[in-house]
Amino acid sequence: MKKDLMDILACPVCKGGLELRSEAEAGDDVVTGSLVCAACDETYPIEDSIPNLLPPDLRRELG
């Protein structure tokens, strides 16, 4: 995930701002990590540079 996407991303549940927590990076890409909503405390994983912004209920159904 490109770090500059943080300017346009919002929590799909409450539309709050997201905080990036990076675990592994390659250049300007976040390879693994998570996005955390400061408003509702939901966490969205980033795996293989792809943020999973599905709401938690849908992630559990598809998981």
C-alpha positions in Angstrom: 0.0 0.0 0.0 1.4 3.4 -0.9 1.7 5.7 2.1 0.2 8.6 0.2 -3.1 6.8 0.2 -3.5 7.7 3.9 -4.8 11.1 2.7 -7.9 9.6 1.1 -8.6 6.5 3.3 -11.3 6.5 6.0 -12.7 3.8 8.2 -15.5 2.0 6.3 -17.5 1.5 9.6 -17.6 5.0 11.0 -15.7 7.2 8.4 -13.1 8.2 11.0 -9.5 8.8 10.3 -7.1 5.8 10.1 -3.6 5.5 11.7 -1.0 3.5 9.8 1.0 0.9 11.8 3.7 -0.5 9.5 5.5 -3.8 10.2 7.4 -4.1 6.9 8.1 -1.6 4.1 9.7 -1.7 0.7 10.5 1.9 -0.4 7.3 3.9 -0.2 5.1 0.8 0.1 3.8 -0.7 3.3 4.1 -4.5 2.7 2.6 -5.6 6.0 1.0 -3.8 8.9 -2.4 -2.5 9.8 -4.7 0.5 9.7 -6.4 1.4 13.0 -9.4 3.7 13.3 -8.9 6.2 16.1 -12.7 6.7 16.5 -14.1 3.2 16.7 -10.9 1.2 17.3 -11.4 -1.2 14.4 -8.2 -2.7 12.9 -7.8 -3.4 9.2 -4.8 -5.7 8.1 -2.3 -4.9 5.3 -0.9 -8.0 3.7 1.2 -8.2 0.6 0.8 -4.4 0.2 -3.0 -4.7 0.0 -5.1 -3.1 2.7 -8.2 -5.2 3.6 -10.9 -2.5 4.3 -13.8 -4.9 4.4 -16.0 -4.2 7.5 -15.2 -6.7 10.3 -18.5 -8.6 9.8 -17.7 -9.3 6.1 -14.1 -10.3 6.9 -15.4 -12.9 9.4 -17.9 -14.3 6.8 -15.3 -14.5 4.1 -12.4 -15.5 6.3 
